[in-house]
Every structure is written in structure tokens, then in C-alpha cells.
Amino acid sequence: MLRGATRRLLLRGLRGPRHPAALAAAAGSAVCIWSQSAACCEPEPTFTAAEVAAHASMADGVWVTLGDGVYDVTEFVRHHPGGDHILAAGGGPLEPLWAQWQVHLTSRVMGHLQPLRIGRLAPADRLSGLYNIADPYDDEPERDGRLGVLGARPFDSETAREVLATAFWTPQHLFYVRNHLPAPRIDEDEHRLTLDWGGGRRRSFSVRELREELPQATLHATLQCTGNRCDEVEPSAAGGIGQIGNAWWEGVRVRDLLALRPPGEGGDGEARDGKPGGDAAGTLHLHATGCDGYEVSIPLEKVLDARGDVLLAHSMNGEPLSRDHGAPLRLLAPGFVGARSVKWLQHLAVRPEESGSVWQKRYYRMFPPWVRDLCDIDYDDGDVPPVYEFPVQSAIVSPAAGDVVTLGDDGALEARGYAVSGAGQRIVSVRLSTDGGESWRNATLLGLPPPAPPEHGRNWSWVLWRARVPVPPGAREVTLCCKAIDSAYNTQPERADYNLRGYLSNASPKVAVSVERAVPRCGGG
């Protein structure tokens, strides 16, 4: 049994920074760490692969091997958010699992694994090396070097900062990417989307059918990662203000797709009235699964609502989706966090309950502020619902923290940023202050309105903003802060409550800068 303090230490290690490290070096040095540690603790029992294989369930205990070590991870599996994945590796080597989940290949995680070691793997049963296993990341897409990389494998990045406050439409190649696994390569001509209404009623669609034979819709929408600005809530998390972007998307409304008659109901392919299965939409969920195995669900109510605008997207900013953005098909749930917009979509299913996937049950939930460790989490707690909509949000893109800003002749500094709100609410105001909130200055909102303004409750795009903000006379250092207000008069809190993963971080942003006055020009004669 793992002692409480040791368990907490290990679990803390798995929520450390996701910065790209020398993963291969960490993996290669791990055997040395284990060997040196084991040498201090001789004699150490030796287990054969057959003995390890007998411990592959919670009832029998869960043992795994890594390098030359054997580890008892039974208690760890109970608390780790990816415990089901580890359980699937129970009784065998971790190497294939960690080749897929390379975020674990850091010296920090390797070190925290050591307390779970119970012995040595028999020499004849050891793998010759981690990289004898095919690397699932050896065919990743090419990426623009201007993306702010937060994690390499799987790829996790921020939108290039230079376009955050200047481009209403974020170029696809500069748009943030948050992958959970290797990016699959999919043959569009062979790919099919399966739609499952339940009760054995299914139909599959080719990409061509979806593009050419069904009504097409265009949607202007901002996509924002659940963890945007997470480092402001949980300092060990990696992420700044750039896990957000805005685009115009083209595709088929999922509502229209669900309105087609399922096979066996007569008039196959024709539209029908009513809700799938005749059930109340409020009690149903739409499960969405990608070709990478990522799966989540969203309430069917959102999908069937004519103002919900959930899209099966195939194009972004007038171009086909790239691999990193879900080609050839992705779900787009506007106003919801990006985790609900599944990429590389291959399966949609209407079900009476939420998805049971690890992504739905153990990630993307807002745990209360008093939960400080993964081992304190009750994943079955009905009082911790999934995150769907995101709150009102803004960020100061320019100036950046630590900048030296030259004031204009008016004694003001220039600031730029973005603001957006979930639930289809429109941003009505962005206000800025340099004196701790004693006085505020309205920013100019820089939208790109469509020919007709969106209906109330269907504002899915951000606004960019700019402002000239007066600086108190004589001040050499100031803290610039801002707050956005949406059409429901929600505004950003002064500070965000702590949550373990830093989700939905939306406190009023603050940026400390140094200021200098412009030197007056001498007149010429």
C-alpha cells in the first residue's frame, strides 16, 4: 500500500509543467536513476515477466515494468486521471504506453515513480530499450516556428503573440494547437463519419457527401482552450494568454444531420421532425469520438437548439482544415471550451448519459479550491460537473509584463488585447485602469461585423480592442489592468478562485510595466 505522503508527492509530479524538455534524454537516463537507487537498497527481489503478468487487475494488484524495474501502481491507478489507461498496461511494460503519452518522460516524473518500485525485472525479460518501440510521434505535421510551444509530445501551443491583437481572423497556421495524442494522418477519400441515433440505428457519411449533398453553414467563432491563462491560477501549469483564436468555419450543422431519418425509419436520408429517439433533449448527450481515441460529450440540448450553432466543420478561414486542426472533419461547439470541439471526428452517438471516457470523467471538470492534490479528488462526485461554456474573458496582449513603455505627448500609454464571452454573449465594454481601479478608460472595440449583426445569444466571435490609458503624473512603474463586460453584464472577477488545473482562468488581467516620458523635440531654425 502506498503511504499517503508518498502518493501525494507522486501525484504532484504529474501535474508539473508541460514545457518541452529533452524527453529522449530523460527517458535514456531513467534506467541509470533506477539502477543507482536499486544499488543502495540491495538485496532487491527479482520478478519474471510471468509473475508481473499475474498482477493486472485491481483485485490482484497492478504491477508494471519500466526499464529494469517492477512497480506496484495499484493505489496510484485509483487516483490518477488516466488510471484506466495505466490499468490497461497492468501486468506488462509501461514503455508502449509512455511512447504514446510522452508527457510523462521527464526526470521529475521518473523520480517520483521510484517510491513505487518493488523489485527488478529478470534480465531475460527486459526490453532492449524504450526506442525499440515505434515512435507514434514520428509523423507529426510541420508547424510554424512562431507558435508558442508549451509541450512537444503531444503538441501543445499558443497562438503567435504578434497576431493575437492585430488579426481578427487568426491564420490557421498561427492558430493555437492543443493535441492530446499524436495527430493522425487521415485519407479524406476513405474517411467516413458514423452517426448513431441509438437503438441500433446508424448511418455513415463520406466527407464528399457532407460537403456536397447537405446544406452548408458558415459560423464565425472563437475557440479557446479550457486552460487558457492557466498559469495565473496554478503556477506549475504551462500556458499564457495565447490558447485562443478566432476563425470563420464552414460545414454542416449537426442539428441538420440528426434530423435525417435513421435507416429503418423509411425515407432514408430525408429530413424528419422531432428529436432523436423521441426522447427529451435535455436528458440526452451527444458523444463525439476522434480518430486519435479522444472522446467527450456535450448536452444534446446545445446541438438541437437552433441558436446553438454546433457545426461539423470541414473548412477554416476558407481553407480545408489542416491536420493539426482536425482534418478532414471536426466538431465545433461555439461558446464551449475547446475540449468539446473534437478533432479528426469519426463517430457521433446520441446517448442517455455522458461519455464514460477518461477525458469526460476525469479531465475538464472544475474542482473546488480546497482540492489541492489529485489524490483528494472524487471523480464520481456529482457536485463537480463538466466544463462546457467559458466565462467572460479578456487579455492584455500589448504591452507585455516587464516592458518599458514610452508615453505619448498626452501622457498615456497604448494598450491592445482581446475579449470574448461564452454562451453567445456579446462584449459590450472593455475598461482599463492604471491607478488600481480608481479611474477607468473605455477601450475602442475592433470587431469585424457581418452584414447583419448576430442574433442575441449568438455572438461567438471575440472583439479586439485598443485604448490609450492615462498614466498618473510622475509614475515610473504602473500596473495596467482591464476588465471586459458582456451583454448579460457579467464581468471579470478581481481574482480567480484556485482550481487544481487552472481551468477557466479569467480574473481581471494585470500587467506591470515601466514607463518613460517622451523627450521633447527641440525646435529647428
N, C-alpha and C positions, 0 to 999 in steps of 0.2 A: 504494500500500500504506500502510495506517495505521501510524504508528510506535507501538511498544509503550506508551510513556508516555502518548501522546495517547489511545490506545484505552482504557487503564486509567482515565484521567480521565473519559472519556465514560461508560464503563460504571458508574463510581461514581456519576455523576449520576443514573442511572436507578434507583438503589436508595435514593434520598433520602426524606425524609418525605412521607407521603401526606396531610398536613393540607390541608383545603380552602383553597385560595388564590383570589385573584381571577383565575380561569382566563381569562375573557374578556379581561381587561386584559393578561395575559401573552401571549396569542395576538395581540392587537392591537398590542402593542409589539414583537413579534418582527421584523416587517418593518423597523422602524427600526434594530434591532440589526444585522440583516444588511446593511442599506444603509450604515450608518455604517462597519461593518467593511470592506465591499467598497470603499468610497471610499478607504480607506487603502492598498489593495492594487492599485490600477489599474496597468496595464490588466488587466481580467478577461475571460476568454473568454465568449462568448455562445453558448448552445446552443438549438436549436429543440426543440419537443416531440417531433418525429420522431427527432431524434438521441438524446434521452433514452430514448425507447421502444425503441431498439436495445440498451439495456443493462438487460435484465430477467431475467437468469439469473446464476448463479454463474460460468458459463463465460465470459459476455460482460462480467461486472461488473454490479453492481446500483447503478443510479442512481435517485434520486428527486428530486422538486422539492417545495419548500415556500416559499410566498410567491414572491419573485423569484429564489430561489436554486436551484442544482443541486448535489446532494450525492452523493458516491460512498460508499455504505454497505456495500460488498462485505465487508470484514473485520468490520464491526460485526455484520452478519447472522449470521456464523459463531458469534458468542458471545452474542448477546442471547437470552434465554429465549423471546422472541416472534419469533425470527428468521423463522420460516415466514410469519408474518403480514406482516412487512415485505417479505419476498420477493414475496408476492402483490401488493404495491403497487409492485414494481420496474418501472422504466420509465415511471412516472407520478407523479401528485401524492400527497403524504402527507396532504393535508387530509382526504379522506374517511376514511382510516384513523384519524387522530387525532381526528376528530369522534366516533368510536366509543370510542377509547382516550384520553379526555381527561385521564387521569392524567399524560400527557406534557406537557400545556400549562402548564408552569411556566417561569419565567425561567431557572431553574437548568439544566433540560434543554435549553432553547433555546440557552443559552450554550455548553453542551458540544457541541452539534451543529455549531457554527461551524467547528471544525477540519476537518470533512469537506467543507466547501464547495469546489467545483472551478470554479464559474463562475456566470453569470447566465442565467436563462431569458429567451428572446426575448420582448419586451413583448407581441407579438400572441398569445402562447400562455399568458400568465399568467391565473390565476383572478382574478376581480374581488374576491375576499375569502373568508376561511375560512367566514364565516357565510352565504354563498350556498348552502352545502350544508345540507340539512335536518338539524337537530339531533336525534340519536337519543334525547336525554335530555329532550325537551320534553314527555313524557307520563309522568313518574315519579310513583309513588304519593305521597299525602300521608303525612307521618311525624310522630311525636310529638316535640315540641321537647325532651323530656327525654333522648332518646338522645344519647350522647356521639359526635358526628360526627368521624370520622377522615379521611374522604375523601368528596367530594361527587359526583364523576362518574368512575367508578361509585361508588355509595353504599356506604359502609363505616362501621360504627358500633359502639359498645359498648352493652351493656345499661345502662339507667338505674341509677346507683350506689345510689340510695335503695332499690331493690328487691333488690339483689344478696344482701344478708344477711338480708332480712326476709320474702321471699316464696318459699316452697318451689317453687310453680309460677310461673314467670316469665310475666307477662301478655304476650300476643302482641305488642301494640303497643309494649311496652317491651323486647322481646327483641332481642338484637343482630342486625344485618343485615350480611352480607358478600356483596355482589354483585360479579361480575367484569365485567359488561356492563350495558346498560340493562335494567330489569325489564320483561319482555314482558307485554303485556295479552292474555289468552287467553280465548276464549269456551268456557266449560266444556261447553256443549251440543254444540259442534262438535269439541272436542278428543278425540283418540284416542291411546292408548299402543300402540306396536308392540312385540311380543315376538318376538325372532328366536332360535330354537334353534340355528341354523346349518344348513348344507346346504340352504338354500332353504326351510326350514320356518319359517313366520311366522304370526302371528295378531295382530289388533289388537283393542283393547278400548275401549269408551266409558267415560267417568267413571261414568255411571249403572250400567253392568254391574259395574264394580269395586266400587261402593258397595252394590249391591242383590242381586247374583247370586253373590257369592263370600263365603266365611267371613270375618268381620271380627275383627280383633285389636286389643287395646289395649296400649300399651307406655309405661312410664314411663322417660324417658331424658333425659340431659343432652347438649346439643350444645355443642361447644367448637371455636372456630377454631384452626387449626394455629398461628396467630401470637398467640394469647393470651399476654400478658405479654412480647411480643417485644422491647419497648424495653429490657428488663433485660439482654438478650443483645447486641442490635445497636442502639446508641443512636440511629442515624439512622432506625430504623423507628418508625412511629407505632402505638401500641397500649398499653393498660394492662391492668388485670385484668378488664375487662368484656366480653371477646368470648366469653361463655359464658352459658348459660341452661338452664333445666330445664322440661320440659313433659310432659304426657301426650298421646300421639299415637294416632290411630286410623287403621286402614287394612287392607290385605291383606298377609299375609306373602308375600314374593317367592318363598319356598320353595313355597308352595301354588300360586302362579301358574305356576312352572316345572314343577310336577307334572302340569299339564293336558297332554292329548295334543296335540301339534302337528298341524296339518292334514295329512292324507295318511296318518296312522298308524291311522286307524279310530277310531270312538267319539269324534269331535271334541268337545272340551270336557270329557271325562271325565278323572278323575284316573288317573294311572298310577304304577307303582313304578319305582325306578331313577333314574339320573342322566341329565340331558340328553345325548343322543347316545351314551349308554353309556360315556362316557369317564371317566377318573379325575378327580374333582372337584378334587383337589389340583393338577392341571396346567392347569385352565381358569380363565377370568376372566369376570366379568360387566361388560360395557361399559354405561355409563349416559350418555345424552345429553339435555341440556335444550333447550328451545326457543330459548334465547339462544345456542346453539352451544357451551356449556361441556360438556366430556366428560372423564370419568375412568373408571377401572375398579377393581374390588375382586376379591379372590380368590373364586371360586365356592364354595370350601370354607366360607367365612363365611356365604354365603347359604343353602347347603343344610343346614348344621348346625342341628339342632332347637333348640339353645341359642344360635344366632347372632342370632335375632330381627330379621333385616333386614326392614324394612317398606316397603310402598308406601303412604305416608301421604296422607290427604286432609283430616284434621282435627287441630287442635292446641288442647289445653285445652278440648275440647268445642265448638269453633267451626271453620268451614271455614278452611282456610289462606288467609292474606292474600296479595296479590301479592308482597310482599317476602319472604315465607316459602315461595314456590314454587307458589302456586295454579295449577291445581287439584290437581296431584299432585307429590309429591317422594319421592325415595328417602330412607330413614332407616337408617343403618348404626350402631347404638348401639355405644359403646365405641371407635369410629373417629373421627378428626378430622373436623370439619365439612365439609372439602373433598370428602369421599367421599359426602356426602348431597346428591345432585344435585337442584336445584330445577327447576320447570317441566318435569318429566320427560316426554319424548315417545318415547324409544326405549331398549329394553333388548336386549342381544345377548350370547349365550354365545360366547366365542371362545377359541382355544388360547393366545393371547398377551395381554399387557397392551395397553391402549389406546395408540395411537400419537399421541394428541393432545398439544399443547404443554403442557396442564395436567398430564398424567400424566408426560410425559417430562422436562419442564424446570422444573416447579414442584413444590412439596410433596415434596421429597426433602431428606434431611439430609446436607448436605455437611460434610466433616470440618473441624476447627478451623483447619487450615493453609490452607484455601481462603479467601482474603481478597478476591478480585475475581472478578467474573463471567467475565472472560476467562481465568481459571485453571480453569474448570470443564470437565470432560469429561463431557458429558451421556450418553455411551454407556458410562460406567464401571459395570460390573456390581456393583461393591462399594458403590454408592450406591443402595440400594433405596428405593422409595416409602415415604412415611409412611402408616401405616394406624392402628394403635392409639395412643392417647395415654397417657403415663405418669401415675403418681400426682401429684396436683396439689392445691394449696390456695392461698388468698389471704386476706390480712387486709383486710377491707373498711372496718372502723372500729376504731380511729382511722386517719386518713389521715396520710401523711407531712407533718410540719410542724405538726400540730395541737398545741394546748395542752390537756392533759388534766387535769381536776381529779380527784384521787384521792378515793376514799371514805374513810369512817372507818376501814376496815380496811387502809388504805394500799395498796390495789390499784386497778388500772385495769380498765375493762371493754373487752373486745375481741369483735368479731364477724367472721365470714367464712364461706367455703365450702370444701369439699373433695370430691374426686371421683377415681376411678381408671378407667383403661381396662380392656379385656379382661374386663369383667364383675366385677371385684374389688370387694369391699365395703370401705368405710373403717371401720377398727376403732378408730382413735385419732387425735386431733389434740392436739399438745402445744405449749405456749407457754412462752417464757422472756423475762425482761427483764435477765438478767445474763450474756449471752453464752453461754448454754447450760450454765452451771454447775448450774442447777436448772431443772426443768420442771414445769409445771402442766397437767393434763389438762383439755381443754375438754369442755363438755357438747354432745353431738351431737344435733341437732334434725332428725330425719328425719320423714317422713310415711309410715309403713309401710303397705303394702297389707294386705288381710285376712289373707293368708298371706305370710310372708317370701319373697322371691325365692329360687329355687334357687341353689345355689352356682355361681358363674360367670355369673350372670345379673343382677347388680346394676348397672343402667345409670344410676341417678339419683345426683345429688350428695347430700351432707348439708350442712346449715347448722350452724354451731357458735357457741357463745358461751362466754366464760370471764372470770373475774376473776383477774388475774395480779398477784401481789405485786411491788412496786417496791422496790429496795434503799433503806434508810433514808437520807435526806439527798440522794438523787439528784434533780437538776433536769432532766436530759435522759437518756432511755433509748432503747435500740433494742429494739423488740418483735419477736421472731421466732417463727415457728411451723413445724411440720413435720407432715405427715399420714402415716399408716401404713395400708396396705391389708391385706386378708385373706391375701395372699401374703407379707406382711411386707416389701414394697417400701416404701421411704421416700424422701423428697425429698433430693437432694444439697445439700451446703453451698453449692455454687456450680454454675452450669451451664457446660458447655463452650461455647465460642463456635461459632456457625454463622452463615453469611452472612445468612440471612433471619430469624434469631431464632426459628426454629420450636421447638416443644415446650419452651418455657422453663418450667422447673418447679423451680428452685432454692428452697430454704427461704426464704420471703418475709421481708423485714426492713423495718420501718417505724420511723423515728426521730421521736420526739415530745418535747415539753417537758412537764414535769409540775409541778403546783402542789398544795399541800395545802389541803384544805378549812379554812376559818376556823371555829374552834369557836363555837358559838352561846352567847351569854350567857343565864344563867337569868333568868326574869322573876319579879317579886314583887308 
